[in-house]
């Protein structure tokens, strides 16, 4: 199905081999399609996003020092991939299988540059949700993620849960951000803490909305999961190395007579001799969370799906993304599920899951209304 048959095009990080990036893209697309709105993920797949997942990883870094560092990282990344080449190939295949099944349409055209977006004919463009306004990820601020390009029939650009990854971006990007954000007609961000910065550069209304994975209920997510062969395990999902978190998972496993399955977002992990799976794609990631006895993590999306699947879990603080974790736990009344220092949190403490579900429905409802109202008022 080409874009001629769709009204809405979503520009996001669907091409990133990252669980959260692909699952949030599916949540947003599925929500709109279920409302009867013809929606597609735009196949904007620039090398500065896809290159980090190549056999020889690539990322454009400016300046002589940056290029030297980039060459060093390319070589190290290639060696790392070759050490686990079979597993790396299987993970790439699992990522691509989910992308082809749930995100893209057969025969959909791919574009590598913003110039290619000018040929598209969607009426509405939704940018987000993800860290699309984080210049550290996109190698500078990019026109595509602000809808800042001419296209046939384009009527409106809506940002849904766009993120900097924090409350703001470095001052040197202020001028570019101020210029690009003017192309956005209806603006929402993922973190409330980012609203003051955006308001300094944007004259319209700004609101914070929920990550779109919460638009779908647990039954819908179960349809997309692949259940693991293992049973009786603790899932340890690691987005950055955390010795205390790994030690806690090991101690919990000994107490409960369970094994530990470790899944990693990158190369860093627990290195505690746990059962390591580096081949999982988004479907396998969902299955691991749904069927785990416990979840221990420092990942926002592992926490999000622990809430959706109503799992016994503990979240450990992330060095740079803890505000995001704290925000989602606060929204759901689960502030006691984040573990900072050795504060003796009880992973088995009772949770009123019906009250949590009501909070999800309320917050997702308000977020969905922002999106649908923005489309209606085009």
Steps between C-alpha positions, in 0.01 A plus 500: 500500500654832399461827687222603259268275703593642841416831664761499776873436479701440819866604496681330786788265584336185359827411321696486827566147629377598842208339683350823631532681168316232304238424764404865547474534120262203489296634792446833325423351160264235638312755714424720200415209270260362762326841495443460126774747402708377206852521640845387392852518634702713258803301379747775577813294567808726484849349544560709813225291666537159333881505484549421867346157435719408202768231527749786492315762710482849355408835651595840351697694763616850413857628537837327466489356853146380436597324177797331669277390787239383249757281318609355835138418590437348157794263543407409859136450401596274211721286727219478758250391235738241358553346844126424517429498125241219510310662787532846342354366174211337683419817690506706180262247343264515801502880491427506127223240534314717751555810286363331187207341684375790711650830380541506122275432202597272208657696219537816706771730366806574712666840505849572631484878506260785574486572126314174448230606745394777263349239266258368765134592504372447857263770628629484858845422637553384857859532623585285803473345741863453596813707549458651153619841630813366668792622284733245660289221342415664167848654452362853521141620472338366183229661287315171451420464871336844504304450179708788360476406133255578218281211380197462278174540691665548840253675732635460852793380710430358848768405747394213724714438811810647336799489732843653555594214730496755784365844585690688227780487243835684498485876442679475167188341352259772616494689171444188292230372734318832499502506120395138450231476769296768321407233246308307769128589513398303811769419755528244775807367678572186698650658812329775698847634590557591132198733477678818631779466243257446212286796607804728475515425128140419405205736511222241516366266766726221626386195698650176629353167387543131575727262311282334232573145619229573759240551225478121458376255763680186611289277274605696192867484597470126561404459135838648401717305747702184455499296820838363615571131545622569855281498811573593860735792443577857597543735206793738540484762227809723497524836322826592672728301729390507866685272738251545785207413274677185377584395855138554605373282213744225597399517868129494409556198276667307783221590742223399259669198340479661153743558216590843362457579130700807401408712196706806410434822313866522392835341570503582872351243733509334838779250424387283789468171312123533446321342201573764237282554192643750251275385215161630620292731282197700620267197488740298714550796736122516558488126559783509753323768705154344480613155612759602762443432869680827577646790300807693616607787275619857450303537176197725451331265254566188709326685786219610267430143388537369856214736584297394197552128575462557876830340596689501828787734423759742632652787303854613572602860441665578165794740499336741253140386446366455854266800470315316228467188715385701800242681289332185369501342846349816650222504239410144598537545876798264511769732637613230744609278209819694430810391688776756554751411772464188713158605621353153540214524250271196510442362151217284639309793654130493408387722212144610436516422129142610437585847633813502283295402195255784563789747510630363169158532339461857627844618386486317167153640440616859544805438280292337229254789508784746434598300194149449363403863566812618319400293197135611514596867516723484192 
